[in-house]
Amino acid sequence: MAQHRATRAEINLKAFKHNLQNLKTILTPETGIMAVVKADAYGHGALPCAKAAVESGVDYLGAGVIEEGIDLRKNGITNPILILGSIFPDETPDLVHHNLSTILCTSQLAQSLSKEAEKQGKSVNVHIKVDTGMNRLGVHPENLLELIKEIGSLPGLKIEGLSTHFSSADDEDISITNNQIKLFQKILAEMQEMGVQPPLTHLANTSALFRFPESHSKMVRPGLILYGALPSPVLQPVVQDICKKENLENFQPVMQWKSKIILLKSVLKGQPLSYSRKYFTQRESLIATLPIGYADGLHRDLSNKMEVLIKGKRAPQVGTICMDMTLIDVTEIPNVKLGDEVVIFGRQGAEEIQVEELAEKGNTIPYELLCNVGKRVPRVYTSHS
């Protein structure tokens, strides 16, 4: 039944590959790319996007949790996959069995992985994560060398990478990220003095990739930019300047979110619309009902704040967004009829609504809107421009 829904997310894999090619042009040939496909590829579908990334020649895939990595393996992806969120010790049998790599930052996990690697007769690649200021996942710098020594004494483990994560690469204040880069470089130098040279080092997320070239290191971890969106307005002029300098076509949104009008109704002036009577018609109005709501991922916080595209024109959303339905004022749109296509974000004619615009109006970030496009919204994959 899902494939018949009028509400759908159209995923353009050609745009995804275009964005990857842009990154390859911007980066040096020596800089590898880990395509981040965690959280179901930010709502775009992990397997189709992973396959597109592999076809584009990426060096690594980044999954968020072990289940995501296992699913890619079971669907034929043999390329290196890193579990970015690390794992629990009781997940080591599956990690080793499916030839996955993991972020590692504790002695307990190192010991569990070593035992399981010996048991299965395999070697496990680990990427040590050092906490340079995020204070989330990672080993404190003062404890890193001791952890490295322990890993070196354990059979079946190979230190393949050293990584960190930036807390503020989107922010206007660049000092925090610069300090994290300097600390990482200092830690790496200390490792090298110990005779430990990890083949891979990776720091840069999407924002750092563009704003802090010195963070590129041996591999970068692009996420949101693969899907044609930007984490922060701060990046817009930076990315535009880089594309212009490299003579590149701009990065392209990969997802368009669409629905159709299921009902049209004339409503008199002064009438309440939807739950809680938070909106009253200011005139006699033509109101369209769309079969899309917060159960599909359309944030309720966007109620009475957003617009959609109908017949290439903008129309305001009105009334409280419901679980399964949303109301649109189409009074100013000529010749509207049942079944007309409506764009939540994407392009229609000469008009475009970007996911960044909706995020700003909903007081959130593009990541959240894309990831929240629900499972009951069918993904329709295309390969055309």
N, C-alpha and C positions, 0 to 999 in steps of 0.2 A: 504493500500500500504506500510506503514512504516515497517511492519513485514517482507517484502521481501527485504529490503535494504541490500546490501552487507556490508555496513559500520554499525557496531553495537558495543554496549558495553555489554560485558558479565559480569554479577554480580554473584559472588559465595557466596551465603548466608551461606554456611557451613564455609567459611573462616571468614565471619562476626561473626558468633557464636563462632568460635575458638578464635578470638581476644577478645571477651567479656569474655570468660572463662579464658584466660590468665590474664586479668585484675582482675578477681575475685580471682585468685590464688595469685596475687601479693598484693592485698589489704587485710586488716583485715576484718573479717566477720562483724564487726560493721560499716564499711564504705560503705555507699550506692553508687549506680551508677546512674547518670542521663545520659542516652544515647542521645547525641545530633544528631538530625535528621533534623536540619534546612537546608534551601537551597536545598530541595529535597534530604535530606541525602547526602549532598555534591555531588550531581549529580547521586547518586546511586539508587534513588527512595525511597521517604520517607515512603510510606505505607509498601512495602515489608521489608524494614530494621526495621521499627518500630515493625512490627509483629515479626520479628526474635529477636529483643531486648526483647520484652515482653515474648516470649517463653523461653528466656535465663534468665528471672527473674530479670530484671532491676527494680529499684525502681521508676524511673521517666523518662519522655521523655522531651527533650528540643527542642522547635520549635523557629524559628526566629521571625515570624510575626503571627498575629492572624489567618490569612487565612490558614496557615499551620496547626495550631491546630484544627481549625474547620474541615478541610478536614480529618484529622485523626479521629476525633469524628464521622463524617458522614460515615466513613468506618469501624466503629465498635471498635475502640480503646477506651477502658474505663479507662485505667490507667492514673495516674496523668500526666498532661502536663503543662509545664511552658513556657510562652511566654517570651523568653529571651530578645527580643528587646523592651519590654513594649508595651503599647497601647495608643491610643488617647482617650480622654473622650467620644467621640461619638461612640467608639467601645465597651463601657462597656456592653450594652445590649447583644451583641453576646457573650462576654466573660462569663458573668454570666449564660446565657442560656445554653451554652455548657459545663459548669462546668470546665472551664480552670482557671489556676493560672497565675499571671503575675508579672513581675518585677515592682516594684513601687519605685519612688524616688521624687514625687512631691505631695504637698498638694492638688492641683487641681484634680489630678487623684484619690487620696484617697477619696475625697468628692464625686466625680462622681460615684465611685464604691460603696460607702456606700449607696447612694440614689438608685442605681439600684438594689443592693442586697435586700434592704428593699422592693422595688417595686415587685421583683420576689419572695420574701419570702425565700431567700437563704443566705448562708454565703460564702464569697469569701476568698480564701487563697491568700495572697500576700507575695512576697519575696522582702524585702527591699534591694536595691543595694546601697552600699556605695562606693564612689569614693576614692580609696586609692592611686591614682596616674596615672590612665589611662586618666583622664580628658575627658571622653566621656560620657557615661551614668552613672548616679548615683548621690546620694546626698552627698554634702560635709560633712566631719565628724563633723564640728562645727554646722551643722544644723540638724544632725541626731536625737539627743535626742528630739528636739522640734517636729520633724515629728512623732516620735514614740508616744509621748504624744497625738498628734492629732489623730493618728490612733486608739489609745486606747479609745478615746472618741467617736469614730464613730461606729454606729451599723453596723453589717453585715460584718465586716472585721476581719480577723484572720491573725496575723503575723506568717506565717509558716516557713519563712526562712530569713536568712541574707546572702548576697553574695557580692562578689567583683570580679573584673576581672584583670588579670595580663597583664601589658603592655610589659614585657620584659623577660618572662620566657624562650624564645628561645635563648636569648643572652648569650654570654660567661660571661659577667659581671653579677654575681649573686646578687650583693648588692641591686639592685633596687627591685628585687622580695622579697628579705629578708626584706627590709624595708616595703614593702606592707603587708607582712605577719604579721610583728610586729604591724603595725598600725591597721590591722583588729583585731588582738587579743586584743589590747587595747580597741578598740571600743566595742567589744563583752563583755569585762569585765565591761565596763561602763553600757551597757544595762542590764547586770545581776544585777548590783547594784541597778538599777531601778526596779528590780523584773520582767524584761522581759527576758524570756529564749526561743528563737526561737527553735522549734524542729529540724530544719535543718540549717546547715551552710555549704556553699560551695564556694570554691575559685579556686580549681585546675582544669585547662584545661589539655590538653594532655601533654604539656611540663612540667608543674609543677607537674603533677602526678608522673612522673619519676624522676625529678631532685630535687624536694622539698617535701619529704615525710611529713614534718611538716605541709604542706598545705592541707593534705587529709581531715582533719576536719570530719564532719559527712557524707559528700557526695562529690563525685568528678564528673566533667563534661567532660568525654572523648569525643572528636570529631574525629579528623583526624585519630587517632590510631585505631579506630573501623574499619576503611576502609583500614587498613594495610599500611598507609603512615606516614611519620614523618615530622613535621613542619620545622625542621632545621637539618643540618648535625651534629650539636653539640649533638643531642640526640642519634645518631647511636651507639656509644660505650657504652653509659649509658644503653640503652635498651638491647643491646647484653649481657652486664654483668649481668643485672637483670634476663634475660631469662636463662642464664647459671647457675646462682646461684639457681634459682627456678626449674631447670631442665625442662624448658619449650621449646616447639618448637617455633621458631620465629613467630612473628606476620606476617600475610599473606595478600598480596594485595587482595582486594575484586573485583576490576574492572580490566578487560582487554579490551583494545580498539582495534578493528580489522577492516580491510577492505579487499578488493580483487582487483586484477589487472583487469582493464576494457579495457586497450589497451596497446600493446607493439609496439614500433616504433624504428627503427634504425635511428640514427641521426649522420650526418657527423661531423668531428672535426671542432671546431670553430664556431658552430652554437649557437645562443641565445635560451634560454629556458624561457618560460612564460613571464609575464608582466615585462616591464621596462628594459629588457635585462641585468639583474643583474648577470646572470650566462651564461657562454659560455662553451660548451663541450671542454674538453682537449684532446679528442681522438674520434675516431668513437665509438659511445656509443649506448647501448640498454637502452631505456628509457621507464619506465612503468608509466602509468597514473592510479591514484587511485581516486575513487569517494568520496573524503573527502576533506574538506577545512575549511576556517575560519567560514563559516556559521554553521559548525558542531562543532565548538569550537577549531579547530586546529589553534593555534595562528599564525598570519602572521609573528610575530617577530621571529618565529622559522625557517623561510626560510633560507636555505643553512647552517643550524646549527645542524640539527637533523639527526638521523638515524632511520630506521625501521628494522623489522626482516622479512626476506623472506627465506623460506626453512631452518630455523634455523641459518641463517647468517645475519650479519648486512649489510645494504645497505644505502647509503647517500640520503637524500632528496636534490633535486636540483631545482633551479629556485624559483621564488616567489610563495608562497602558495596562491592559488586562493580561491574564495568564495566556489566553489563546487569541486575543483580538486587539486591534488597535484602530482608532478612528482618525480620519484625515479630512480636513476641510478642503473640498475641491471646488468651492463656489467660483473661484477665479479661473478654473481650468476648463477651456471650451471642449465640448463634444466628448465628455467623459462617459464611459459605458462599463457595464459589468465585464470582468475579465481583463480589463486594461492592466498592463504591467506597471508595477510600482517598484522603484529602486530605493532601498534603505540606505545603502552606500554603494557607490559605483558610478558609472557614467550612463547617461541617457541623452542622446542627441549631443548638443553642445554643452550641456550642463553636467557637473560632476559633484558628488558629495563624497568627501574622503572620510575614511574611518577616523582620522585625526580630528576632524571637525566634530563628529559625534562624541568622541572621547572628551574633548574640551567642554562641550555642552553638558555632558553627563558627569563632569568633575571626576573623570577617571583617566585611564591610559589606553592607547590602542591595543596593547597586549590583552587587556581584560575583555574588551569588546569582541575581539577575534576569537579568543579562547572560549568565550561563552556562547558562541553560536551553537545551538544545542544539537544533540545527537539525532533528534527527530527531524532536523532540517537536512534533507538529502543534499549531498555534494554532487554536482554535475561537472565532470571534468572535460575541458576542452584543450585544444593545442593550437588555436588560431589567435591571430592578433586581436 
